[in-house]
Every structure is written in C-alpha cells, then in structure tokens.
Amino acid sequence: MVINKEAITSDFFVLSTRIAGAILQKFITYQFKLAIVGDFSGYTSQPLKDFISESNRGRDIFFVSSEEDAIGKLSRV
C-alpha cells in the first residue's frame, strides 16, 4: 500500500502520541507492506528521524520521497 504523507494527520509524526506505533503495528500484524511518500526533511525530532531510518532498514514499512521509490521498496522479495 502506498500513502501520501499529506493524507496522514500530523499527530502521526509526533511519536509521543503513539499513533504511528499503533497503526504501523497493525500493518505488520496483518502482513501488509506500507510506503509513506513525502518529504520528511522538515522534521527536527531525532527520535522521529531514528524511527524513519529504522523503518527503512526493515522489510514492511518505508518512508520514501517518491512513488517510484515506494514501488521499488514494496516490490522487494
């Protein structure tokens, strides 16, 4: 699944709300892959940057800058 960052509430990107963890855990539990497409460079929170970086090293959740990147990541076996 590919979602544009603009379609997600800004609270998702505030890790203390725990929204991101709760939602992304559902994707992992039900074995769905997700790519969120957008510009994440404006976020200054180091924990959020670490969360994005760690997610991108995995196999299920990706934060990418383009739809092409999203398709590439989601197509990996």
C-alpha positions in Angstrom: 0.0 0.0 0.0 1.3 3.5 -0.8 0.0 6.5 1.1 0.9 10.2 0.5 2.2 11.8 3.7 -0.2 14.7 3.2 -3.1 12.2 3.8 -1.9 11.4 7.3 -2.7 13.5 10.4 0.3 15.5 11.6 -0.1 13.8 15.1 1.1 10.6 13.4 4.6 12.1 13.2 4.6 13.0 16.9 5.9 9.8 18.4 4.7 10.6 21.9 1.1 10.2 20.7 1.8 6.6 19.9 -0.4 6.8 16.8 2.3 5.7 14.4 3.2 2.7 16.5 -0.4 1.6 16.9 -1.2 1.9 13.2 2.1 0.5 11.8 1.8 -2.5 14.1 -1.5 -3.4 12.5 0.1 -3.4 9.1 2.9 -5.7 10.3 0.5 -8.0 12.2 -1.7 -8.4 9.1 1.4 -8.7 6.8 0.7 -5.6 4.7 3.6 -3.6 3.4 3.3 0.2 3.5 5.2 3.0 1.9 4.5 6.6 3.0 5.6 9.0 0.3 6.6 12.6 1.1 9.3 15.0 2.2 10.3 14.1 5.7 13.3 16.5 5.8 11.3 19.2 7.7 11.0 17.1 10.8 13.5 18.0 13.5 12.7 15.3 16.1 15.7 13.0 16.4 13.5 10.1 17.7 11.3 10.5 14.6 14.3 10.6 12.3 15.6 7.4 14.0 12.2 5.8 13.7 12.1 6.6 10.0 15.6 5.3 9.4 15.0 2.1 11.3 11.7 1.5 9.4 13.5 1.9 6.1 16.0 -0.7 7.1 13.2 -3.2 7.6 11.0 -5.1 5.1 7.5 -3.8 5.8 7.3 -0.1 6.5 9.0 2.6 4.4 9.2 6.3 4.3 10.2 7.4 0.8 10.4 10.5 -1.3 8.7 9.3 -4.5 6.1 6.8 -5.7 8.9 5.2 -7.8 10.9 4.6 -4.6 7.7 3.2 -2.9 7.1 0.7 -5.7 10.7 -0.3 -5.6 10.7 -0.9 -1.9 7.4 -2.7 -1.9 8.4 -4.9 -4.8 11.4 -6.4 -2.9 11.1 -10.1 -2.1 
